[in-house]
């Protein structure tokens, strides 16, 4: 069942050291990190326990061996927070990818909510993408109108040569065709947007009914 509640996770200082050094942990981070806290942070963010392999490789360069047992204990605690059913919707709605970290007893309800949240994310993204395409078309049409205005002014200028006017006429025709293509494309996008917006609203109503 859909739940609107979400779980907020506190990011501890030791974990921040790890996050800051994911691309290559510093010697200080490797030596001072509380590996139980690091594991909890990764688990609470839905990261796989396999993350420890990255830390081991990075810290080996500094002669440091992460505490695997402490990391695993913290990771299990973090996963229990992450796999809260209400958090599943928030994770899905954020567009994040589920990495299969939830235990079997928590995964079904988490996934049900995750899938609902991710579907809402997809529908909202589809509407945003259509809006972006329409805006892009409008912007290009505005640019074309400006260019056509400039061409019109140049064509009547006294210093414009006949052969230049011929090229301008040809280019104006090309711009006109492109303008028409954009108009047709925008109309098609607008039809798509109506359909996607309807689908989004219907899904939102479905989610509301589950509350």
N, CA and C atoms as a LAMMPS dump frame, in Angstrom:
ITEM: TIMESTEP
0
ITEM: NUMBER OF ATOMS
633
ITEM: BOX BOUNDS ff ff ff
-5.0000000000000000e+02 5.0000000000000000e+02
-5.0000000000000000e+02 5.0000000000000000e+02
-5.0000000000000000e+02 5.0000000000000000e+02
ITEM: ATOMS id mol type element x y z
1 1 1 N 0.849 -1.198 0
2 1 2 C 0 0 0
3 1 3 C 0.88 1.241 0
4 2 1 N 0.466 2.256 -0.699
5 2 2 C 1.229 3.5 -0.789
6 2 3 C 1.218 4.214 0.551
7 3 1 N 2.386 4.705 0.937
8 3 2 C 2.488 5.49 2.153
9 3 3 C 3.243 6.768 1.836
10 4 1 N 2.724 7.879 2.308
11 4 2 C 3.338 9.164 2.003
12 4 3 C 4.529 9.45 2.897
13 5 1 N 4.619 8.768 4.046
14 5 2 C 5.692 9.05 4.988
15 5 3 C 7.04 8.696 4.391
16 6 1 N 8.042 9.458 4.751
17 6 2 C 9.389 9.169 4.281
18 6 3 C 10.325 9.141 5.464
19 7 1 N 11.449 8.508 5.311
20 7 2 C 12.429 8.395 6.372
21 7 3 C 13.587 9.314 6.067
22 8 1 N 13.898 10.201 6.978
23 8 2 C 15.025 11.097 6.778
24 8 3 C 16.243 10.507 7.455
25 9 1 N 17.343 10.509 6.757
26 9 2 C 18.569 9.899 7.263
27 9 3 C 19.579 10.977 7.601
28 10 1 N 20.174 10.869 8.765
29 10 2 C 21.192 11.825 9.176
30 10 3 C 22.531 11.405 8.597
31 11 1 N 23.237 12.34 7.97
32 11 2 C 24.564 12.063 7.425
33 11 3 C 25.588 12.434 8.485
34 12 1 N 26.31 11.466 8.977
35 12 2 C 27.276 11.698 10.034
36 12 3 C 28.595 12.202 9.462
37 13 1 N 29.368 12.942 10.273
38 13 2 C 30.635 13.497 9.799
39 13 3 C 31.578 12.478 9.21
40 14 1 N 31.705 11.308 9.838
41 14 2 C 32.625 10.308 9.308
42 14 3 C 32.202 9.85 7.932
43 15 1 N 30.898 9.739 7.736
44 15 2 C 30.409 9.33 6.426
45 15 3 C 30.656 10.416 5.406
46 16 1 N 30.594 11.675 5.84
47 16 2 C 30.859 12.765 4.922
48 16 3 C 32.274 12.692 4.394
49 17 1 N 33.186 12.237 5.235
50 17 2 C 34.565 12.073 4.779
51 17 3 C 34.63 11.072 3.649
52 18 1 N 33.847 10.015 3.779
53 18 2 C 33.831 8.991 2.736
54 18 3 C 33.212 9.537 1.471
55 19 1 N 32.058 10.219 1.623
56 19 2 C 31.382 10.749 0.446
57 19 3 C 32.252 11.741 -0.285
58 20 1 N 33.023 12.521 0.459
59 20 2 C 33.89 13.513 -0.165
60 20 3 C 35.033 12.853 -0.913
61 21 1 N 35.334 11.604 -0.534
62 21 2 C 36.473 10.952 -1.169
63 21 3 C 36.128 9.751 -1.992
64 22 1 N 34.879 9.66 -2.451
65 22 2 C 34.467 8.494 -3.223
66 22 3 C 35.312 8.314 -4.473
67 23 1 N 35.762 9.41 -5.061
68 23 2 C 36.556 9.306 -6.279
69 23 3 C 37.966 8.852 -5.959
70 24 1 N 38.332 8.877 -4.675
71 24 2 C 39.661 8.494 -4.232
72 24 3 C 39.823 8.963 -2.807
73 25 1 N 39.59 8.097 -1.812
74 25 2 C 39.601 8.5 -0.414
75 25 3 C 40.974 8.976 0.01
76 26 1 N 40.979 10.04 0.788
77 26 2 C 42.245 10.553 1.298
78 26 3 C 42.763 9.645 2.403
79 27 1 N 44.001 9.78 2.717
80 27 2 C 44.596 8.984 3.795
81 27 3 C 43.903 9.293 5.112
82 28 1 N 43.58 10.565 5.342
83 28 2 C 42.908 10.952 6.576
84 28 3 C 41.543 10.291 6.686
85 29 1 N 40.771 10.297 5.57
86 29 2 C 39.448 9.676 5.586
87 29 3 C 39.55 8.191 5.875
88 30 1 N 40.534 7.544 5.271
89 30 2 C 40.704 6.105 5.484
90 30 3 C 41.044 5.785 6.936
91 31 1 N 41.826 6.661 7.561
92 31 2 C 42.292 6.399 8.926
93 31 3 C 41.273 6.805 9.982
94 32 1 N 40.482 7.811 9.7
95 32 2 C 39.597 8.348 10.742
96 32 3 C 38.134 7.94 10.595
97 33 1 N 37.742 7.376 9.47
98 33 2 C 36.329 7.029 9.274
99 33 3 C 35.871 5.943 10.236
100 34 1 N 34.693 6.139 10.775
101 34 2 C 34.029 5.117 11.589
102 34 3 C 33.321 4.202 10.592
103 35 1 N 33.841 2.994 10.392
104 35 2 C 33.344 2.13 9.309
105 35 3 C 31.935 1.625 9.553
106 36 1 N 31.539 1.581 10.812
107 36 2 C 30.138 1.227 11.085
108 36 3 C 29.217 2.348 10.583
109 37 1 N 29.643 3.577 10.819
110 37 2 C 28.872 4.726 10.362
111 37 3 C 28.866 4.809 8.843
112 38 1 N 30.01 4.512 8.247
113 38 2 C 30.1 4.511 6.782
114 38 3 C 29.138 3.476 6.21
115 39 1 N 29.124 2.302 6.813
116 39 2 C 28.214 1.252 6.356
117 39 3 C 26.766 1.654 6.514
118 40 1 N 26.451 2.309 7.647
119 40 2 C 25.082 2.76 7.872
120 40 3 C 24.674 3.774 6.811
121 41 1 N 25.569 4.701 6.519
122 41 2 C 25.257 5.718 5.517
123 41 3 C 24.99 5.085 4.154
124 42 1 N 25.845 4.172 3.744
125 42 2 C 25.649 3.513 2.449
126 42 3 C 24.337 2.723 2.432
127 43 1 N 24.075 2.003 3.511
128 43 2 C 22.847 1.214 3.562
129 43 3 C 21.603 2.081 3.555
130 44 1 N 21.648 3.191 4.299
131 44 2 C 20.482 4.069 4.38
132 44 3 C 20.224 4.795 3.068
133 45 1 N 21.221 4.837 2.184
134 45 2 C 21.057 5.448 0.869
135 45 3 C 20.808 4.402 -0.212
136 46 1 N 20.67 3.156 0.199
137 46 2 C 20.355 2.098 -0.756
138 46 3 C 21.538 1.62 -1.558
139 47 1 N 22.743 1.911 -1.082
140 47 2 C 23.925 1.464 -1.797
141 47 3 C 24.252 0.013 -1.438
142 48 1 N 24.796 -0.685 -2.383
143 48 2 C 25.142 -2.085 -2.169
144 48 3 C 26.288 -2.232 -1.172
145 49 1 N 26.265 -3.342 -0.463
146 49 2 C 27.362 -3.648 0.466
147 49 3 C 28.689 -3.786 -0.274
148 50 1 N 28.604 -4.012 -1.574
149 50 2 C 29.813 -4.15 -2.384
150 50 3 C 30.636 -2.856 -2.419
151 51 1 N 30.062 -1.748 -1.922
152 51 2 C 30.801 -0.486 -1.846
153 51 3 C 32.092 -0.646 -1.057
154 52 1 N 32.088 -1.577 -0.084
155 52 2 C 33.275 -1.758 0.755
156 52 3 C 34.482 -2.145 -0.081
157 53 1 N 34.241 -2.821 -1.215
158 53 2 C 35.354 -3.205 -2.084
159 53 3 C 36.066 -1.969 -2.63
160 54 1 N 35.292 -0.927 -2.945
161 54 2 C 35.897 0.317 -3.421
162 54 3 C 36.735 0.964 -2.332
163 55 1 N 36.189 0.975 -1.12
164 55 2 C 36.92 1.588 -0.014
165 55 3 C 38.221 0.819 0.273
166 56 1 N 38.126 -0.497 0.203
167 56 2 C 39.325 -1.306 0.467
168 56 3 C 40.41 -1.002 -0.553
169 57 1 N 40.016 -0.871 -1.797
170 57 2 C 40.985 -0.577 -2.859
171 57 3 C 41.602 0.804 -2.68
172 58 1 N 40.745 1.786 -2.369
173 58 2 C 41.229 3.155 -2.209
174 58 3 C 42.129 3.297 -0.987
175 59 1 N 41.722 2.673 0.127
176 59 2 C 42.494 2.799 1.364
177 59 3 C 43.769 1.976 1.332
178 60 1 N 43.785 0.934 0.509
179 60 2 C 45.005 0.128 0.392
180 60 3 C 46.169 0.984 -0.11
181 61 1 N 45.851 1.999 -0.883
182 61 2 C 46.888 2.896 -1.392
183 61 3 C 47.542 3.684 -0.261
184 62 1 N 46.847 3.763 0.885
185 62 2 C 47.376 4.5 2.038
186 62 3 C 47.775 3.55 3.163
187 63 1 N 47.796 2.248 2.862
188 63 2 C 48.191 1.26 3.849
189 63 3 C 47.164 1.063 4.949
190 64 1 N 45.878 1.303 4.622
191 64 2 C 44.81 1.186 5.62
192 64 3 C 43.822 0.118 5.187
193 65 1 N 43.38 -0.698 6.153
194 65 2 C 42.407 -1.749 5.878
195 65 3 C 41.094 -1.408 6.568
196 66 1 N 40.019 -1.159 5.824
197 66 2 C 38.727 -0.86 6.448
198 66 3 C 38.247 -2.018 7.322
199 67 1 N 37.481 -1.699 8.357
200 67 2 C 36.922 -2.704 9.253
201 67 3 C 35.67 -3.279 8.588
202 68 1 N 35.82 -4.435 7.959
203 68 2 C 34.744 -5.039 7.19
204 68 3 C 33.552 -5.41 8.061
205 69 1 N 33.81 -5.994 9.236
206 69 2 C 32.71 -6.414 10.112
207 69 3 C 31.893 -5.213 10.578
208 70 1 N 32.587 -4.129 10.952
209 70 2 C 31.884 -2.927 11.412
210 70 3 C 31.07 -2.333 10.269
211 71 1 N 31.648 -2.336 9.077
212 71 2 C 30.935 -1.799 7.916
213 71 3 C 29.666 -2.598 7.665
214 72 1 N 29.768 -3.91 7.693
215 72 2 C 28.603 -4.751 7.416
216 72 3 C 27.507 -4.562 8.454
217 73 1 N 27.897 -4.445 9.732
218 73 2 C 26.904 -4.223 10.778
219 73 3 C 26.167 -2.904 10.537
220 74 1 N 26.932 -1.852 10.248
221 74 2 C 26.322 -0.554 9.982
222 74 3 C 25.464 -0.578 8.736
223 75 1 N 25.928 -1.289 7.716
224 75 2 C 25.178 -1.369 6.463
225 75 3 C 23.822 -2.027 6.675
226 76 1 N 23.792 -3.094 7.461
227 76 2 C 22.533 -3.792 7.74
228 76 3 C 21.56 -2.873 8.461
229 77 1 N 22.069 -2.067 9.387
230 77 2 C 21.211 -1.124 10.11
231 77 3 C 20.684 -0.053 9.156
232 78 1 N 21.549 0.416 8.281
233 78 2 C 21.132 1.432 7.319
234 78 3 C 20.103 0.904 6.332
235 79 1 N 20.281 -0.328 5.915
236 79 2 C 19.341 -0.94 4.97
237 79 3 C 17.957 -1.055 5.592
238 80 1 N 17.913 -1.345 6.884
239 80 2 C 16.619 -1.447 7.565
240 80 3 C 15.882 -0.116 7.524
241 81 1 N 16.629 0.979 7.575
242 81 2 C 16.024 2.312 7.483
243 81 3 C 15.582 2.585 6.048
244 82 1 N 16.473 2.305 5.121
245 82 2 C 16.203 2.55 3.704
246 82 3 C 14.992 1.766 3.22
247 83 1 N 14.861 0.538 3.665
248 83 2 C 13.827 -0.357 3.16
249 83 3 C 12.47 -0.149 3.821
250 84 1 N 12.336 0.885 4.61
251 84 2 C 11.03 1.251 5.136
252 84 3 C 10.071 1.456 3.968
253 85 1 N 8.883 0.925 4.072
254 85 2 C 7.935 0.961 2.952
255 85 3 C 7.67 2.383 2.465
256 86 1 N 7.497 3.319 3.392
257 86 2 C 7.23 4.697 3.003
258 86 3 C 8.385 5.31 2.246
259 87 1 N 9.596 4.93 2.599
260 87 2 C 10.775 5.45 1.911
261 87 3 C 10.845 4.934 0.479
262 88 1 N 10.253 3.777 0.237
263 88 2 C 10.271 3.207 -1.113
264 88 3 C 9.66 4.159 -2.127
265 89 1 N 8.562 4.801 -1.754
266 89 2 C 7.918 5.746 -2.675
267 89 3 C 8.838 6.934 -2.943
268 90 1 N 9.471 7.449 -1.896
269 90 2 C 10.35 8.607 -2.051
270 90 3 C 11.542 8.28 -2.943
271 91 1 N 12.09 7.093 -2.767
272 91 2 C 13.236 6.674 -3.584
273 91 3 C 12.821 6.575 -5.049
274 92 1 N 11.678 5.937 -5.297
275 92 2 C 11.2 5.809 -6.67
276 92 3 C 10.881 7.149 -7.295
277 93 1 N 10.263 8.033 -6.51
278 93 2 C 9.872 9.344 -7.032
279 93 3 C 11.08 10.223 -7.326
280 94 1 N 12.204 9.936 -6.677
281 94 2 C 13.416 10.713 -6.933
282 94 3 C 14.097 10.294 -8.232
283 95 1 N 13.675 9.151 -8.782
284 95 2 C 14.296 8.645 -10.001
285 95 3 C 15.5 7.765 -9.731
286 96 1 N 15.777 7.524 -8.458
287 96 2 C 16.93 6.695 -8.096
288 96 3 C 16.697 5.236 -8.494
289 97 1 N 17.784 4.544 -8.754
290 97 2 C 17.716 3.133 -9.146
291 97 3 C 17.809 2.257 -7.903
292 98 1 N 16.892 1.332 -7.752
293 98 2 C 16.934 0.391 -6.631
294 98 3 C 17.992 -0.67 -6.908
295 99 1 N 18.888 -0.854 -5.969
296 99 2 C 20.013 -1.763 -6.172
297 99 3 C 19.819 -3.129 -5.519
298 100 1 N 18.575 -3.446 -5.18
299 100 2 C 18.289 -4.788 -4.664
300 100 3 C 18.855 -5.071 -3.29
301 101 1 N 18.918 -4.056 -2.427
302 101 2 C 19.553 -4.238 -1.121
303 101 3 C 18.595 -4.719 -0.035
304 102 1 N 17.304 -4.638 -0.257
305 102 2 C 16.352 -4.951 0.806
306 102 3 C 16.24 -6.451 1.059
307 103 1 N 16.147 -6.845 2.332
308 103 2 C 15.949 -8.262 2.663
309 103 3 C 14.57 -8.717 2.214
310 104 1 N 14.41 -10.029 2.084
311 104 2 C 13.174 -10.586 1.545
312 104 3 C 11.934 -10.202 2.339
313 105 1 N 12.077 -10.027 3.634
314 105 2 C 10.891 -9.712 4.446
315 105 3 C 10.439 -8.258 4.272
316 106 1 N 11.316 -7.398 3.777
317 106 2 C 10.969 -5.987 3.602
318 106 3 C 10.794 -5.595 2.138
319 107 1 N 11.341 -6.395 1.248
320 107 2 C 11.382 -5.991 -0.153
321 107 3 C 10.018 -5.876 -0.832
322 108 1 N 9.075 -6.8 -0.631
323 108 2 C 7.802 -6.704 -1.373
324 108 3 C 7.083 -5.365 -1.189
325 109 1 N 6.912 -4.938 0.064
326 109 2 C 6.19 -3.688 0.303
327 109 3 C 7.019 -2.49 -0.154
328 110 1 N 8.334 -2.573 0.076
329 110 2 C 9.212 -1.489 -0.384
330 110 3 C 9.115 -1.339 -1.898
331 111 1 N 9.187 -2.456 -2.606
332 111 2 C 9.149 -2.408 -4.067
333 111 3 C 7.797 -1.919 -4.593
334 112 1 N 6.733 -2.297 -3.931
335 112 2 C 5.403 -1.844 -4.358
336 112 3 C 5.34 -0.325 -4.325
337 113 1 N 5.839 0.255 -3.239
338 113 2 C 5.848 1.704 -3.124
339 113 3 C 6.888 2.333 -4.037
340 114 1 N 8.021 1.681 -4.173
341 114 2 C 9.066 2.187 -5.073
342 114 3 C 8.532 2.27 -6.505
343 115 1 N 7.86 1.219 -6.94
344 115 2 C 7.329 1.192 -8.315
345 115 3 C 6.286 2.289 -8.53
346 116 1 N 5.469 2.55 -7.507
347 116 2 C 4.484 3.627 -7.616
348 116 3 C 5.189 4.975 -7.736
349 117 1 N 6.181 5.184 -6.886
350 117 2 C 6.925 6.433 -6.93
351 117 3 C 7.668 6.616 -8.229
352 118 1 N 8.245 5.533 -8.741
353 118 2 C 9.011 5.626 -9.982
354 118 3 C 8.091 5.874 -11.168
355 119 1 N 6.9 5.304 -11.127
356 119 2 C 5.935 5.552 -12.206
357 119 3 C 5.527 7.018 -12.217
358 120 1 N 5.322 7.587 -11.032
359 120 2 C 4.985 9.006 -10.947
360 120 3 C 6.144 9.844 -11.489
361 121 1 N 7.352 9.455 -11.148
362 121 2 C 8.552 10.144 -11.655
363 121 3 C 8.602 10.108 -13.185
364 122 1 N 8.312 8.953 -13.765
365 122 2 C 8.348 8.807 -15.219
366 122 3 C 7.295 9.684 -15.901
367 123 1 N 6.087 9.703 -15.337
368 123 2 C 5.021 10.495 -15.933
369 123 3 C 5.317 11.991 -15.839
370 124 1 N 5.816 12.417 -14.694
371 124 2 C 6.168 13.829 -14.526
372 124 3 C 7.312 14.212 -15.46
373 125 1 N 8.277 13.311 -15.596
374 125 2 C 9.412 13.582 -16.476
375 125 3 C 8.96 13.678 -17.929
376 126 1 N 7.995 12.833 -18.308
377 126 2 C 7.49 12.862 -19.684
378 126 3 C 6.841 14.206 -19.993
379 127 1 N 6.072 14.733 -19.046
380 127 2 C 5.432 16.04 -19.248
381 127 3 C 6.489 17.132 -19.326
382 128 1 N 7.477 17.068 -18.441
383 128 2 C 8.55 18.072 -18.46
384 128 3 C 9.322 18.033 -19.779
385 129 1 N 9.579 16.845 -20.278
386 129 2 C 10.319 16.717 -21.539
387 129 3 C 9.543 17.317 -22.703
388 130 1 N 8.235 17.071 -22.721
389 130 2 C 7.407 17.644 -23.789
390 130 3 C 7.409 19.163 -23.694
391 131 1 N 7.291 19.677 -22.478
392 131 2 C 7.322 21.129 -22.29
393 131 3 C 8.643 21.71 -22.783
394 132 1 N 9.729 20.989 -22.514
395 132 2 C 11.047 21.452 -22.938
396 132 3 C 11.159 21.46 -24.464
397 133 1 N 10.569 20.455 -25.11
398 133 2 C 10.604 20.383 -26.573
399 133 3 C 9.788 21.518 -27.187
400 134 1 N 8.633 21.799 -26.591
401 134 2 C 7.794 22.899 -27.085
402 134 3 C 8.527 24.231 -26.911
403 135 1 N 9.144 24.417 -25.755
404 135 2 C 9.887 25.654 -25.498
405 135 3 C 11.046 25.811 -26.472
406 136 1 N 11.717 24.694 -26.764
407 136 2 C 12.835 24.731 -27.705
408 136 3 C 12.36 25.109 -29.103
409 137 1 N 11.228 24.549 -29.513
410 137 2 C 10.661 24.882 -30.827
411 137 3 C 10.274 26.359 -30.894
412 138 1 N 9.656 26.844 -29.824
413 138 2 C 9.258 28.255 -29.793
414 138 3 C 10.477 29.169 -29.871
415 139 1 N 11.523 28.773 -29.182
416 139 2 C 12.75 29.576 -29.2
417 139 3 C 13.346 29.62 -30.61
418 140 1 N 13.37 28.452 -31.264
419 140 2 C 13.928 28.418 -32.611
420 140 3 C 13.07 29.211 -33.588
421 141 1 N 11.749 29.16 -33.425
422 141 2 C 10.879 29.937 -34.298
423 141 3 C 11.094 31.441 -34.094
424 142 1 N 11.325 31.82 -32.855
425 142 2 C 11.599 33.235 -32.583
426 142 3 C 12.904 33.661 -33.266
427 143 1 N 13.89 32.765 -33.229
428 143 2 C 15.166 33.053 -33.89
429 143 3 C 14.963 33.187 -35.4
430 144 1 N 14.15 32.299 -35.967
431 144 2 C 13.884 32.343 -37.406
432 144 3 C 13.177 33.648 -37.787
433 145 1 N 12.206 34.061 -36.975
434 145 2 C 11.511 35.318 -37.258
435 145 3 C 12.491 36.494 -37.261
436 146 1 N 13.424 36.454 -36.319
437 146 2 C 14.422 37.515 -36.274
438 146 3 C 15.317 37.505 -37.494
439 147 1 N 15.698 36.298 -37.922
440 147 2 C 16.566 36.186 -39.101
441 147 3 C 15.831 36.623 -40.362
442 148 1 N 14.554 36.257 -40.473
443 148 2 C 13.763 36.676 -41.638
444 148 3 C 13.604 38.2 -41.684
445 149 1 N 13.456 38.803 -40.519
446 149 2 C 13.351 40.262 -40.461
447 149 3 C 14.642 40.911 -40.951
448 150 1 N 15.773 40.326 -40.534
449 150 2 C 17.065 40.856 -40.96
450 150 3 C 17.263 40.695 -42.467
451 151 1 N 16.822 39.546 -42.991
452 151 2 C 16.948 39.3 -44.428
453 151 3 C 16.086 40.282 -45.213
454 152 1 N 14.869 40.518 -44.714
455 152 2 C 13.97 41.445 -45.401
456 152 3 C 14.576 42.844 -45.469
457 153 1 N 15.209 43.255 -44.382
458 153 2 C 15.834 44.574 -44.357
459 153 3 C 17.017 44.63 -45.317
460 154 1 N 17.779 43.539 -45.38
461 154 2 C 18.951 43.507 -46.255
462 154 3 C 18.55 43.496 -47.725
463 155 1 N 17.428 42.846 -48.026
464 155 2 C 17.004 42.733 -49.426
465 155 3 C 16.624 44.082 -50.027
466 156 1 N 16.114 44.995 -49.193
467 156 2 C 15.708 46.296 -49.745
468 156 3 C 16.804 47.346 -49.603
469 157 1 N 17.919 46.924 -49.027
470 157 2 C 19.025 47.866 -48.887
471 157 3 C 19.605 48.198 -50.262
472 158 1 N 19.985 49.427 -50.442
473 158 2 C 20.482 49.875 -51.756
474 158 3 C 21.809 49.248 -52.139
475 159 1 N 22.584 48.849 -51.161
476 159 2 C 23.902 48.303 -51.479
477 159 3 C 23.895 46.79 -51.638
478 160 1 N 22.726 46.16 -51.585
479 160 2 C 22.648 44.705 -51.745
480 160 3 C 22.673 44.358 -53.237
481 161 1 N 23.544 43.429 -53.591
482 161 2 C 23.7 43.047 -54.988
483 161 3 C 22.588 42.072 -55.405
484 162 1 N 22.246 42.051 -56.681
485 162 2 C 21.187 41.155 -57.172
486 162 3 C 21.433 39.691 -56.827
487 163 1 N 22.686 39.249 -57.013
488 163 2 C 22.974 37.842 -56.709
489 163 3 C 22.809 37.545 -55.225
490 164 1 N 23.039 38.527 -54.375
491 164 2 C 22.854 38.339 -52.935
492 164 3 C 21.369 38.213 -52.613
493 165 1 N 20.55 38.983 -53.35
494 165 2 C 19.109 38.889 -53.134
495 165 3 C 18.571 37.518 -53.516
496 166 1 N 19.145 36.948 -54.575
497 166 2 C 18.728 35.606 -54.994
498 166 3 C 19 34.6 -53.879
499 167 1 N 20.173 34.698 -53.278
500 167 2 C 20.537 33.793 -52.172
501 167 3 C 19.644 34.036 -50.963
502 168 1 N 19.326 35.289 -50.721
503 168 2 C 18.463 35.608 -49.586
504 168 3 C 17.07 35.039 -49.761
505 169 1 N 16.561 35.109 -50.973
506 169 2 C 15.235 34.545 -51.255
507 169 3 C 15.241 33.041 -51.006
508 170 1 N 16.296 32.39 -51.491
509 170 2 C 16.409 30.943 -51.31
510 170 3 C 16.501 30.588 -49.825
511 171 1 N 17.316 31.346 -49.094
512 171 2 C 17.482 31.077 -47.667
513 171 3 C 16.19 31.361 -46.902
514 172 1 N 15.478 32.394 -47.299
515 172 2 C 14.199 32.717 -46.657
516 172 3 C 13.202 31.576 -46.835
517 173 1 N 13.21 30.982 -48.041
518 173 2 C 12.313 29.858 -48.304
519 173 3 C 12.65 28.679 -47.401
520 174 1 N 13.951 28.426 -47.215
521 174 2 C 14.39 27.333 -46.337
522 174 3 C 13.954 27.597 -44.898
523 175 1 N 14.126 28.849 -44.468
524 175 2 C 13.706 29.203 -43.12
525 175 3 C 12.196 29.064 -42.957
526 176 1 N 11.451 29.42 -43.981
527 176 2 C 10.001 29.286 -43.941
528 176 3 C 9.575 27.843 -43.804
529 177 1 N 10.262 26.959 -44.535
530 177 2 C 9.942 25.523 -44.444
531 177 3 C 10.25 25.005 -43.039
532 178 1 N 11.385 25.442 -42.508
533 178 2 C 11.76 25 -41.164
534 178 3 C 10.769 25.514 -40.133
535 179 1 N 10.301 26.724 -40.307
536 179 2 C 9.311 27.308 -39.403
537 179 3 C 8.027 26.478 -39.418
538 180 1 N 7.62 26.071 -40.61
539 180 2 C 6.416 25.25 -40.727
540 180 3 C 6.588 23.894 -40.07
541 181 1 N 7.764 23.296 -40.229
542 181 2 C 8.038 22.003 -39.596
543 181 3 C 7.95 22.123 -38.078
544 182 1 N 8.487 23.211 -37.555
545 182 2 C 8.445 23.421 -36.111
546 182 3 C 7.017 23.615 -35.625
547 183 1 N 6.215 24.313 -36.405
548 183 2 C 4.81 24.513 -36.042
549 183 3 C 4.08 23.18 -35.953
550 184 1 N 4.295 22.328 -36.949
551 184 2 C 3.649 21.007 -36.954
552 184 3 C 4.144 20.146 -35.795
553 185 1 N 5.45 20.221 -35.534
554 185 2 C 6.024 19.437 -34.438
555 185 3 C 5.444 19.896 -33.102
556 186 1 N 5.306 21.199 -32.93
557 186 2 C 4.751 21.733 -31.68
558 186 3 C 3.308 21.283 -31.484
559 187 1 N 2.529 21.291 -32.554
560 187 2 C 1.142 20.818 -32.459
561 187 3 C 1.101 19.362 -32.01
562 188 1 N 1.998 18.554 -32.577
563 188 2 C 2.063 17.146 -32.196
564 188 3 C 2.451 16.993 -30.729
565 189 1 N 3.419 17.794 -30.29
566 189 2 C 3.842 17.755 -28.888
567 189 3 C 2.704 18.179 -27.968
568 190 1 N 1.942 19.156 -28.394
569 190 2 C 0.831 19.627 -27.565
570 190 3 C -0.235 18.555 -27.398
571 191 1 N -0.495 17.795 -28.466
572 191 2 C -1.425 16.665 -28.357
573 191 3 C -0.877 15.62 -27.38
574 192 1 N 0.422 15.345 -27.51
575 192 2 C 1.059 14.372 -26.619
576 192 3 C 1 14.846 -25.17
577 193 1 N 1.175 16.145 -24.981
578 193 2 C 1.18 16.671 -23.621
579 193 3 C -0.184 16.507 -22.969
580 194 1 N -1.236 16.749 -23.727
581 194 2 C -2.598 16.578 -23.197
582 194 3 C -2.79 15.143 -22.733
583 195 1 N -2.334 14.193 -23.556
584 195 2 C -2.485 12.775 -23.215
585 195 3 C -1.657 12.409 -21.987
586 196 1 N -0.407 12.871 -21.956
587 196 2 C 0.474 12.551 -20.829
588 196 3 C 0.007 13.229 -19.548
589 197 1 N -0.487 14.45 -19.676
590 197 2 C -0.97 15.154 -18.497
591 197 3 C -2.203 14.458 -17.935
592 198 1 N -3.06 13.954 -18.819
593 198 2 C -4.234 13.214 -18.373
594 198 3 C -3.806 11.934 -17.651
595 199 1 N -2.834 11.245 -18.24
596 199 2 C -2.339 10.013 -17.62
597 199 3 C -1.723 10.31 -16.253
598 200 1 N -0.987 11.413 -16.163
599 200 2 C -0.376 11.804 -14.894
600 200 3 C -1.439 12.093 -13.846
601 201 1 N -2.451 12.86 -14.213
602 201 2 C -3.501 13.219 -13.261
603 201 3 C -4.282 11.983 -12.799
604 202 1 N -4.538 11.075 -13.707
605 202 2 C -5.252 9.851 -13.34
606 202 3 C -4.421 9.015 -12.372
607 203 1 N -3.126 8.961 -12.607
608 203 2 C -2.267 8.189 -11.709
609 203 3 C -2.184 8.861 -10.341
610 204 1 N -2.117 10.193 -10.328
611 204 2 C -2.096 10.919 -9.065
612 204 3 C -3.375 10.659 -8.27
613 205 1 N -4.497 10.586 -8.952
614 205 2 C -5.768 10.281 -8.288
615 205 3 C -5.754 8.877 -7.722
616 206 1 N -5.145 7.956 -8.478
617 206 2 C -5.036 6.586 -8.009
618 206 3 C -4.203 6.523 -6.732
619 207 1 N -3.106 7.273 -6.704
620 207 2 C -2.259 7.308 -5.522
621 207 3 C -3.001 7.91 -4.337
622 208 1 N -3.753 8.97 -4.585
623 208 2 C -4.508 9.625 -3.513
624 208 3 C -5.536 8.676 -2.91
625 209 1 N -6.112 7.835 -3.75
626 209 2 C -7.134 6.899 -3.287
627 209 3 C -6.548 5.83 -2.362
628 210 1 N -5.219 5.636 -2.465
629 210 2 C -4.569 4.613 -1.644
630 210 3 C -4.225 5.112 -0.25
631 211 1 N -4.289 6.422 -0.065
632 211 2 C -3.929 6.98 1.228
633 211 3 C -4.922 6.594 2.334
